[in-house]
Structure formats: C-alpha cells, structure tokens
Amino acid sequence: ASAWTEEMVKEIIPLFNGIEQAEDSGELLHRVLQSVGPIAFPPLETYVLDSTRGEDARSFAAETIKNICCDSNDPVLRARGSSVLQKALKTYAANRREWNGFLVSMLTDLRAVDALPLIREAYAAKRIDECACGDYGTVVFEIKGTVDPHDSLVQICNHCNHPAVICKERVREENSRATTQS
C-alpha cells in the first residue's frame, strides 16, 4: 500500500507548471506520480482539465494518468482514465490541434473504444494534429483492430482499395523507405 495521500499529491502536482524548462525534473515527477497510482487521479484530473495550465505541463499529467491506467489490469481504472482524457478532448474546438492529437494518442494507448465517437467528431472537424497520433483510420485500427472501409474519414489505399492502414503494399513501401533512409 502506498504511503501517499491525495493531499500529498496535490502539493507536488504544481511542479508540473515549470516543466517546459526542466524536462528531466518532469520525467522524475511523472515517475513518482505514476508510482503513487490511483491515489493521484483526482488531483491529476483537475490539473489536466484546467485550461489555464500550459499544455506541456498538462501533457505530463495526462500521460501520467495514461501510464497509471496501462500499469493496471483494472478495467474500472482504465475507464476512469479514458473518461478524464475524453473530458479534455470534448473541448476540441477550443483546444490547439496538437493538444487534441496528444489526447487522441493517449486514448489510443488505452484502447478506449468508448472514445471513438468523440475522436471521430474531432477528426471530422479537422481539429486533430495527425503528427501526434496518425490519421483517423490508423487510430481506429489501433483501438479496435478493424476499420470500416465505408467510413468517409478512413483513407482508402490506391493499391488495393482497402483502408490504407491495412494495405500490405503501403507497409512494404514504408519499410523500404525507412531502410533506405537508415
């Protein structure tokens, strides 16, 4: 059992504020809070949802939530983490595209199937930076393991007329490019 309390976590979370300048300290704080586990959730949730905080600092807090969830086999905890990240994504219209992309990446890591309607909505509104998480078809495929080729947001492959994310020719070409660039 952890000797940490929620009050203790509340005291150290403000250290995320200056994280942009001290990434090593951010990583250390991130690991400490991750080791605290679910006790850290309420103050982390408050921090992630506070739009007055910097996005870099909120990203560290969001990633801490995601890692706590991924370290756990508890489906209730994973659902709770997904819920926090979805609350942050619900304001996608007002958020920066990069922040939205980061949130989608975290939801993808959690395999948050319940988040797919919200994710689709944000992609349709063109409010996702794909550099952070990939295109819509890739995200859906990573979360569900399948893609609806009739979904208008799914890119269709020119080689095989299947969703681009599962085209074997596309994968071969990407691997070939990666090998020649190395």
Secondary structure, 3 states (H helix, E strand, C coil): CCCCCHHHHHHHHHHHHHCCCCHHHHHHHHHHHHHHHHHHHHHHHHHHCCCCCCHHHHHHHHHHHHHHHHCCCCHHHHHHHHHHHHHHHCCCCCCCHHHHHHHHHHHHHCCCHHHHHHHHHHHHCCCCCHHHHCCHHHHHHHHHCCCCCCCCCCCECCCCCCEHHHCHHHHHHHHHHHHHHC
